[in-house]
Amino acid sequence: MDSHSTRGLFGRLAAAAAVALLLSGMCPGCAGTARGAHGADAAPPSPRFEQDRFAVGFWVDPPLDDRAEERYQEIADAHFTMIIGSAAGADRKALERQLALCRKHDLKAVVFASGIAPGELPEDPACWGYALRDEPGAADFPGLREQVDAVRRARPGRLAYINLFPNYATPKQLGTPTYDEHVARFVAEVGVDVLSMDHYPVFKPDGDGRDGYCENLAVMRKYALQAGIPFWNFFNTMPYGPQTDPTEDQLRWQIYASLTYGARGVLYFCYYTPVSPEFPKGGAIIARDGQRTRHYGQAQRINAQLKHLGPVLMRLTSTEVRRVTPGDDPAEALKGTPLRTITRDAVDPPNDYLVGAFTHEDGRRAVMLMNYRHALTAWPTVEFDAPAEQVTEVDKNAGGEIPVRDESPEMPGIQVSLDAGEGRLFLMPPR
């Protein structure tokens, strides 16, 4: 959101619990140079957080009331894999209850722990880590580094989570002339284990924020790859301010764009509808009265696909992202990727795709082909750079790999169908 007032609550809560410890080291994410800078007598670095599953989470967790068991079952039934939880606050019993619910339902949690000293932070197996700050400016980076180091010393292997502004924040908010510099400095100076941001694109006939969303993802991708860390991002799920209420296709578009850029986590804004004048229409995944909105079924369907894609996505490293616009020569735009070209039937709309290329940890290559349109399906004829019998697709509906399927066998070439905003992930041998 432009004002970010509700998300700013995160920052205010965390700031009240800032960990006032001395800076203990240089940037642990800077290619190892800073770790050796303290000499032979320096203590070994604390174990870093390692993400062990694809993150499908959200902002605004449900209240921990007498329906909490039902609510957490509902979260699990919608195929979420983690929560960012503030409902417990600093109440130790409430935190224990929240983490027990997460453990029961196989959810990971990043919890708010305002007012709790680093050495007393929860260590439940369900706890991935602790939310420290939302949308800091560059002037906050030194203090955040102290907090990150304090968490690492007290709770090795846990995540010190900080979420960044989107690329439409002002230079005054960022504390840097450009967004690229803001993210570069954050990674270098704070040394986090996960890079995260929120960006809520506009979907309107007279305003299209999709390209700006992709530009933001490109910056996250660049610095995550340089640091060797994953990135996550929040996307919009509800109406507020200038934002219209997203359709299922628009939700799918935001998620698959993130996947195409190599995200290892997607976060819905919001799950439970916030109580705030900024959200008079309501309309998150769960309404304020606890009833499911239409977004619940939409998220459940999309997340069911992520459940099967996630284990493969966690083993991929992004190598290229290409855009094929209606005016492009597809063969030229896709040069060097696992797709040689994309063609179309004369009656279909012009090509409009986002293509992500990856390497798999087993040596194979992968490609995500995404329909860039959020209101029309697509039926591209694709030419892979490997024989069709050597190409498989990750089955989003059942899991595992299946042979690539020509969905229009009476037409020349291999044609695949893509719903509005949908992506499909293919695997093929090394070059």
N, C-alpha and C positions, 0 to 999 in steps of 0.2 A: 504494500500500500504506500501511497506517497507520503503520508504523515508518519507511518510506522508507529503510531502511538500505542497500540495494544502490544505489538511485539517489543516495544521499548520497555514494557513492564519487566521483561526478562532482565534487561540490563540494570534496571533500578534495584530489583531484588538481589541480583548477584553482586552489584556494587556494594550493597550493605554488608556483604559477607566477604569482602576482599581479603585475600590472604596476605598479610603484611610480612613477608619473608624476604631475605636478601636474595638478589639474583645469584643463582648458583652455577650458571654456565652459559656458554654461547649457544647459538641456535642449533638444536639437535637435528634439524632437518636439512642442514647445509652441507651435504655430501661428505660428512665425516670430518671436515677440516676443523670445526670448532671443538669437537669432542677431544681432540688431541692437544688442544691449545693450552690445557692446564698443566701439562707436564706428566712425568711418570708417576707422581704421587697422587694424581687426581683419582677420585672414586670412579668406579666403572659406571657407565650410564645406566639409568633405571630401564627395565624392560618397557618397551613401547606398546601402545594399544594396537592390537591386530584384529581387524574386522573378520569375523568368521562366518557371516551370512550376509546376503543382500538385505539392505535396510529398506523396509517399507513402513514408514512411520507417519507421524502427524504432530501438529501443534494443537494444544488445548485438550488435555485428557479429561475424562468424565470425573465427576465428584466421587469421593470415597464414602458414599452413603450406604444405606441398607440394601441398595441394589447393586453394589459394586461387583459382586460375583457374577451377576447376570450381565453387567456392562462389559466386564473383561472377557467373558465368553463370547459376547457379541463382537468384540475387537478381534479375537482369534478367528471367529467364523468368517470374518471379512478378509482373512488371509494377511493381516498385518503381521510384521515380524518384530516390531519394536515400538516403544512409545518414548516421547519426551515428556516427562511427567512433572507437573508443578502442583498437583492437587494436594499432595501431602505436606508441602512446605518444609519447615524444619521440625515438624512433629515426628519424633523418632518412632513412635508406635504406628503412626499413619504410614511412614516410609516403609516400615517392616511389613505392614499389611499390603501396601502396593507392590512391593517386590515379591511377596509370597504369591500374590495373584498373577504376576508376570511369570514367575517360575512355574506355577501350576499350568498356565496356558502357553508355555513355551514362547514367551515374549522376552526380549531384552529391553532394558530401560536405561535411559539417560535421565537422571533425576536432578531436580533443583535441590540444593542442600544449603540454602542460605542460613548463615548463623552457625554452621557446624564446622569445627576445626578440621583441617586435613586429616589428622590422625584418628578422627572419629567418624569419617565418612563411611557410609554403608559398604559392606563387602559381600553382599549376597551374590551368589552365582548368576542371578538374573541381571545384576547391575553392570552395564557396559561402562558407565562413567557418570560424569557430573557436569551439569550445564553451568558455565561460568558467566557468560556474557552474550548479549545480542547486539549486533550492529555497532561495534566500537569504532571510534575515530582513531586516526593514526597516533594521536597523543596518548591514547590508552594502551598502546602496544607494550611499552616497557613494564607497566604494572601487570598486564595480562601474562607476560612471560614469567614474572615472579609467581603468579598463581599456578600456571601450568607446571612449572618446575616443582612447586610445593606439592601438587597433586601427584606428580610422578614419584617423588620421594616417599610420600606417605602411602600411596596406593599404586605400586608398580603394575603396569599392564592395563590400567583403567584409562578411559578417555576423558581428557579435559576439553569439553566441547564449547566452541565459540562459533556463533553464526554471523556472517558478514552482510553488509548492505548489498542491495542490487546495483547494477550499473547505471540506474537512473537517479541514484543519490547525488546530491550536489557536492561540489568540491569542499564546501564548508562542512558538510556532514562527514565526508571522507577524511578530511584533513590532508589531502593530497590533490595535486592538480588534475590527475586522471585516475580512473578506476583501475587500470592496469597497474599503475604504480602502487595504489592502495593494496591490492592483493599481493603483489610482489613483496612489498615491505612486510605485510602481515605474515606471510610464509617464512620469510627470512628472520624476522625479529621475534616472532612468537613461537614458531616451531611446533605447530600443532600436528596431530596425527590424523585428523580428518579435516578437509577443507569444506566449508558449508556456506551457502548463501540462500537468500529468498528473493524470488523474482516472480511478479504476478502480471503476465502479459494481458493486454486488452484485446478482446475479440469483438470488434464492432464493425459495421459496414463502413463507417467513416474513420475508423482508427484500428490499425492492425499492429499489435506489439510482438508478433512472432519473431521477426528478424532480430529485434533487440534482445529477446529471450535467448536466441541462439548465440548472439554475440557475447552475452554474459556466460553462457555455458562454455564458449570457446576459451574465455579467460580462465575459468575454473579448471578446465581440462589442461591448459598449458602449464599452470603452476602446480597442479596435482601431479602431473607426469614428471616435472622437473624435480619435485621433492620426493617422488616415489610413495605418495599417499593417495587414498581414495578421496573422491568428492561426492557430496550429497547436495540436494537443493530442495527448498520448498517451492511449491507451485500453488496456484489458486484453485479453490474448490467452492467458493461462495460469493454472493453479491455483496458489495460494499463500495462506498465512494463512487469512483468512475467505473468500477468493475461490474460487468453483467454476470448473471449466474451462469457458470459454464455448463454446456451440454456434455453428455458422455463422450462425444467425439472430441470436444475440446479438452476434457480431462485426459483422454487417451493421447491426444497430440502432445500435450505438455510432458507426459511421462515418457513417451517414446522418443521425443526429441532429446530428453536427458539421457536416455539409454544409448542413443546413437552417438552422443558425445562422450560416452564412457562412464557415466555416473554409476556409482555403486550404492546409491541410496536416493530414494524419492520420498518427499515428505509433504503430506496434504495440509493445506491451510484452509480450513481447520477441520478437526474431527467433531468436537463438541462445540456448539454455537456459543461464542463469547457473549457475556453480558456487558454490553457497552453501547453508548449512543452511536458509535461508528458502524454498528451492524443492526440497524433497525429492521431489516428484512429477515434476519435469521438466515437459515438456509445452509448451514454446514452439513456434515454427514449425519449428525444427531442434533435434533432441535433442542431448545432449552428445556422443553417438557419431557425430554428423554425419548421422544418418538423418532423413528428413523425417517429421514427425508429420502427423496429419490436418489440422492447421491450415495446412500449406503449400498444399494444394489449395484450401482454403477461402479463404485470402488471395489466391491466384492468380485465383480466379473473381471475387472482389469487386474486386480491383485492376484486372482487365481492364475492368470497367465504369468505374472511376475514370479509366482511360486515355482513355476517350472523353468522360467528363463534364468532366475537368479543364480542358481548354482553354476551355470555356464558363464554368465556374465562375470562372476567373481574370479574366473580363471582367464579372463581376457584382458589384454592391454591394448588400448586405442593407438592406432598408428596413423590414421587419416580420417578426416571428415570432409566430405564434398557435398556441394549443393548443385543439383541439376535443375535449373530454372527453365521456364517455357522457351526462352530464347537461346538456350545453350545447345551446342553440339554435344550430345550425351557422351559419345566416344571420347571426345577431347576432355570433357569435364571429369570423366571417370578414369582417365589414363593413370596407370599405376595401382589401381585398386583391383580387387578380385572380380569386379564386374567390367566386362569389356564395353558393353553399351546397353542402353535401354531404348526400345522402340515402342510405338503405340499404333493401335488401329486408327484409321483416319477419322472415325466417328468419336473417338475419345478426346477428352481435353488435352491440351499440350502437357508435356512432361513437367512434373513438379515434385521433386523428391529430395530427401536428405539421405545421404549414404555414409555409414560409418564402417571403416575397415579396422580389423583387430588381428592380433596374434594370440593364439591359444597357448597355454603353458605346455601343452603336449607337442607343440611345434606346428600344428595346423593353423590355417588362416580362417577368419570369420568375416562376415559382412552383414550389417544391418541395413535393410532397405526399408525406408519409411516414406509413406505418403504424406507430403507436406501440406496437402489440402485438408482442412478440418470439416468440410461440408460435402465432399464428393468422394466416392470410392475411386479406386484406380485399378487398371488391369494391364500393367506393363508386361511387355515381352522382354525377358532378360537373357543376356548372354554372359555366362560365367567364363572365367579364364581356365577352367578345368572341365573335363568331360562330365556330362550330367550324371553319369553313374557313380562318379566320385564325390558328388555334392550331396550333403544331407541338410536337413532343417531341424532346428530344435522345436519339438512339438509342444506348443504352448498350452495345449488342452490336456495332454496326458503325460507329458514329460518324456525324456529320452530323445533319441534322434531317429528321424524317418527319412526315407529317400525323397529327394526333391520331386515334386509332382507337377506335371503340366496340367493346369486347370482348364485349358481350352485345347484339347488334343486335335481338334479339327482345324486349328490354325497353325501356321508355321512357327517354329521356335517354341520356347518354354514360356508360357504365360502364367503369371501368379496374380492373385487378387489381393487387394489391400483395402481394408475398411478405411473410413476417414480417420486420418491421424495415426493409422496403425503401422507398426514396424514388424518385419519378419527377419529372423536370424538364421543365416546359412553358414555351414562349415565346409571346408574343402582342404585338400592336401597342401603341404608346403609347396613353394615354387620349385 
